[in-house]
């Protein structure tokens, strides 16, 4: 019986397309966990085309609906300038948005003030949830110090659209032409050149560095 059960389990094939469909419906109805699961599927390209932009949009939706992990990750991703994070995570200086203290802005001057507004907003939202996953993150300002160290020590995200790897700058390789895009390995660099948009952007970035007043 045990062998038959194991064989049956092995025969089950995940239906990611169906998962995307149902997660999307639940997420649009306000279910935070479904929005976060949908973000995860977009980030790896299971059941849907890979898209960091769509992954970030659904992560924000999860954060807005009280998912502590999504809120903390969105604040972190904005601070570290992960692809699309600052654009999608942006919050206006309106009602319910807590101003950032001047000493915090000064200490974290590597992040623009308007971005720090969003960073603190999402970190505070995550820390206020009962299921905040890490005890040390109950202090948003303390968590900022960890993020600052990560940035100053050279942490980078792989620039390939289908990759979510975060690592140290010494472990990554930079495009030798534009010296601007970083990759976790040759495979991701090649994929971004052939299937992504780096082939188009590389020359533009290089020319803008050589002549910053040139119209691209």
PEKANOR-V726132 format. One line per field, one symbol per residue. ss: DSSP state (@ for helix, = for strand, . for the rest). phi: phi as a letter, one per 30 degrees, with the letter a starting at -180 (. if undefined). psi: psi as a letter, one per 40 degrees, with the letter a starting at -180 (. if undefined). Layout:
ss->???
phi->???
psi->???
This chain:
ss->.@@@@@@@@@@....@@@@@@@@@@@@@...@@@@@@@@@@@@@.......@@@@@@@@@@@@@...@@@@@@@@@@@@.....@@@@.............@@@@@@.....@@@@@@@@@@@@@@@.......@@@@.@@@@@@@@@@@@@..===........===@@@.==.......==..@@@@@@@@@...@@@@@@@@@@@@@......
phi->.dddddddddddcecddddeeddddddddjddddddddeddddciciadeadddddddddedddcjddddddddddddddhdeidddddebddbdicddcdddddddcddceedddededddddddddddcedbedddcedddedddddddddjdbcdddecccdcadedcccceddchbccbdaeddddddddcccdeddeddddddddbdcddd
psi->ddddddddddehhhgdddddddddddddeehddddddddddddefheihhhdddddddddddddeehddddddddddddefiheddddehiigahehhihiddddddfeehidddddddddddddddeidfhdhdeeehdddddddddddddefhiihehdeiehhaiddeihihedefdhiieiddddddddddaedddddddddddddgeehh.
